[in-house]
Every structure is written in C-alpha cells, then in structure tokens.
Amino acid sequence: MISKKVEKLMNEQIVNEQYSAWLYLSMAAYFSDINLKGFAQWLRAQAKEEEAHAMKFYGHIIDRCGRVELG
C-alpha cells in the first residue's frame, strides 16, 4: 500500500515528467524544421527518457495498489 501523500506527490511527478517530454518533443520539432537533424534526434531521445521516467512512477503506484491520476 502507498500513502496518500506519496501517491499525490508521485502523480504530480508523472505530470512533470510528461511535461518535460512534451517540451523536448517541441524543441525536436523546431530543430527538425530548421534542418538540424542531429539536435532533433537528441531531443527526441530525451523526450523518450522523460516518458520512461513517468512510466516508472506510474508502475510504482500501480504495483502498490495506488491510484494514478493524470492531471
């Protein structure tokens, strides 16, 4: 079981990780548009990493019978 306080904080962190992923993806799109493919590729990799972080928090909450609430 997971405490409600920890569950709330972890849900907030999921949102933060996803927000970061979107920012990286947005920057990747920009660099792709101006033909800086290397930068775009690196930023897409960073976005995937942030999404992976979010899923670790997601899994941790689920594994402890908590409730994931995406804001």
Phi, psi and omega per residue, in radians:
M1 nan 2.580 -3.125
I2 -2.028 2.440 3.134
S3 -1.211 2.667 -3.132
K4 -1.101 -0.611 3.131
K5 -1.131 -0.829 3.138
V6 -1.155 -0.721 3.107
E7 -1.004 -0.793 3.141
K8 -1.083 -0.800 -3.134
L9 -1.138 -0.673 3.127
M10 -1.215 -0.641 3.057
N11 -1.104 -0.686 3.077
E12 -1.102 -0.670 -3.138
Q13 -1.191 -0.610 3.059
I14 -1.015 -0.800 3.132
V15 -1.078 -0.740 3.126
N16 -1.094 -0.736 3.132
E17 -1.134 -0.745 3.137
Q18 -1.164 -0.674 3.091
Y19 -1.058 -0.774 3.113
S20 -1.075 -0.712 3.123
A21 -1.056 -0.756 3.123
W22 -1.118 -0.678 3.103
L23 -1.095 -0.808 3.111
Y24 -1.065 -0.726 -3.138
L25 -1.145 -0.668 3.089
S26 -1.092 -0.773 3.107
M27 -1.147 -0.644 3.102
A28 -1.069 -0.737 3.129
A29 -1.086 -0.728 3.124
Y30 -1.071 -0.864 -3.113
F31 -1.153 -0.551 3.052
S32 -1.138 -0.731 3.135
D33 -1.067 -0.604 -3.114
I34 -1.707 0.315 2.992
N35 1.141 0.615 3.011
L36 -1.888 1.295 -2.988
K37 -1.100 -0.600 3.126
G38 -1.112 -0.782 3.076
F39 -1.081 -0.772 -3.130
A40 -1.053 -0.766 -3.134
Q41 -1.103 -0.767 -3.139
W42 -1.099 -0.732 -3.136
L43 -1.196 -0.599 3.049
R44 -1.122 -0.665 3.091
A45 -1.114 -0.688 3.110
Q46 -1.142 -0.679 3.113
A47 -1.074 -0.764 3.120
K48 -1.088 -0.658 3.125
E49 -1.113 -0.759 3.111
E50 -1.103 -0.694 3.093
E51 -1.105 -0.666 3.101
A52 -1.112 -0.690 3.088
H53 -1.062 -0.807 -3.141
A54 -1.017 -0.731 -3.118
M55 -1.203 -0.487 3.060
K56 -1.162 -0.750 3.075
F57 -1.118 -0.750 3.113
Y58 -0.980 -0.907 -3.127
G59 -1.083 -0.680 3.137
H60 -1.079 -0.772 3.124
I61 -1.109 -0.849 -3.116
I62 -1.059 -0.770 -3.113
D63 -1.078 -0.397 -3.127
R64 -1.841 0.394 3.077
C65 1.043 0.537 3.077
G66 -1.578 -3.101 -3.130
R67 -2.053 2.133 3.069
V68 -1.469 2.217 3.088
E69 -2.254 1.882 -3.109
L70 -1.514 2.163 -3.111
G71 -1.655 nan nan
